[in-house]
Amino acid sequence: MADPAPLIITAALDDGAFDWFDALRQAHFPRHRNVVPAHLTLFHALPGAQEGFVLETLKSACRRQAPIRLDVRGPWSLGRGVAYRLASADLDRLRKQLAEAFSPWLTRQDQAPFRPHITIQNKVEPADAKQLIEQLQLEFEPFDILAEGLLIWRYLGGPWGAIDKISFEGRPTFDD
């Protein structure tokens, strides 16, 4: 019997942020390639055969983790697309802890340095991507969004199947 399809872990964004990024994705991602919603990926391919361990590890981490503020730093060129860069020391710390727990199964992509972003356009002609990034940079002002938990997906050969949403349950700390 074949192993279950790989698992993908993304941040669950607050509704306003998700709606904003997904609208940009719907407007600028090639329709025939846009088979998943806007997302901030933490892990691209954890083994489906380890689903129980992965879910328990994520639930444990989310019980301790408060919602995470993410700084949206602006549009970033992917060459043949555009993404928005994000920054958060808390997200970096959580991702590092999870990567240590999942270390035996990390793919090369998931072993690479974590560069949080949300892709709104990909696999277009470079000139089209350049035009979009120039437009978005003119309009951009930095802002914050909130990650409220984690989403677990199963890779289905293109589209993803939702498995679970785990909310962050920790208490926020105020350092302002």
BELJOSUL-V303030 format. One record per residue. SS is DSSP state (H for helix, E for strand, L for the rest). PSI is psi as a letter, one per 30 degrees, with the letter a starting at -180 (none if undefined). Layout:
ss:SS psi:PSI
ss:SS psi:PSI
This chain:
ss:L psi:k
ss:L psi:k
ss:L psi:k
ss:L psi:l
ss:L psi:l
ss:L psi:l
ss:E psi:k
ss:E psi:k
ss:E psi:k
ss:E psi:l
ss:E psi:k
ss:E psi:j
ss:E psi:l
ss:L psi:l
ss:H psi:e
ss:H psi:e
ss:H psi:e
ss:H psi:e
ss:H psi:e
ss:H psi:e
ss:H psi:e
ss:H psi:e
ss:H psi:e
ss:H psi:e
ss:H psi:e
ss:H psi:e
ss:H psi:e
ss:H psi:f
ss:L psi:k
ss:L psi:k
ss:H psi:e
ss:H psi:f
ss:H psi:f
ss:L psi:i
ss:L psi:g
ss:L psi:l
ss:L psi:l
ss:L psi:k
ss:L psi:l
ss:L psi:j
ss:E psi:k
ss:E psi:e
ss:E psi:k
ss:E psi:f
ss:E psi:i
ss:E psi:k
ss:L psi:k
ss:H psi:f
ss:H psi:f
ss:H psi:g
ss:H psi:e
ss:H psi:e
ss:H psi:e
ss:H psi:e
ss:H psi:e
ss:H psi:e
ss:H psi:e
ss:H psi:e
ss:H psi:e
ss:H psi:e
ss:H psi:e
ss:H psi:f
ss:H psi:e
ss:H psi:f
ss:L psi:k
ss:L psi:l
ss:L psi:k
ss:E psi:k
ss:E psi:k
ss:E psi:k
ss:E psi:k
ss:E psi:j
ss:E psi:f
ss:E psi:l
ss:E psi:k
ss:E psi:k
ss:E psi:k
ss:L psi:g
ss:L psi:d
ss:L psi:g
ss:L psi:a
ss:E psi:k
ss:E psi:l
ss:E psi:k
ss:E psi:k
ss:E psi:l
ss:E psi:k
ss:L psi:j
ss:H psi:e
ss:H psi:e
ss:H psi:e
ss:H psi:e
ss:H psi:e
ss:H psi:e
ss:H psi:e
ss:H psi:e
ss:H psi:e
ss:H psi:e
ss:H psi:e
ss:H psi:e
ss:H psi:e
ss:L psi:g
ss:H psi:e
ss:H psi:f
ss:H psi:g
ss:L psi:k
ss:L psi:l
ss:H psi:e
ss:H psi:e
ss:H psi:f
ss:H psi:f
ss:L psi:l
ss:L psi:k
ss:L psi:k
ss:L psi:i
ss:L psi:k
ss:E psi:l
ss:E psi:j
ss:E psi:k
ss:E psi:f
ss:E psi:k
ss:L psi:l
ss:L psi:h
ss:L psi:l
ss:L psi:k
ss:H psi:e
ss:H psi:e
ss:H psi:e
ss:H psi:e
ss:H psi:e
ss:H psi:e
ss:H psi:e
ss:H psi:e
ss:H psi:e
ss:H psi:e
ss:H psi:e
ss:H psi:e
ss:H psi:e
ss:H psi:f
ss:L psi:k
ss:L psi:k
ss:L psi:k
ss:E psi:l
ss:E psi:k
ss:E psi:l
ss:E psi:k
ss:E psi:k
ss:E psi:f
ss:E psi:a
ss:E psi:k
ss:E psi:k
ss:E psi:k
ss:E psi:l
ss:E psi:k
ss:E psi:k
ss:L psi:h
ss:L psi:g
ss:L psi:d
ss:L psi:l
ss:E psi:k
ss:E psi:k
ss:E psi:k
ss:E psi:e
ss:E psi:l
ss:E psi:k
ss:E psi:j
ss:E psi:k
ss:L psi:k
ss:L psi:f
ss:L psi:l
ss:L psi:k
ss:L psi:k
ss:L psi:k
ss:L psi:j
ss:L psi:g
ss:L psi:none
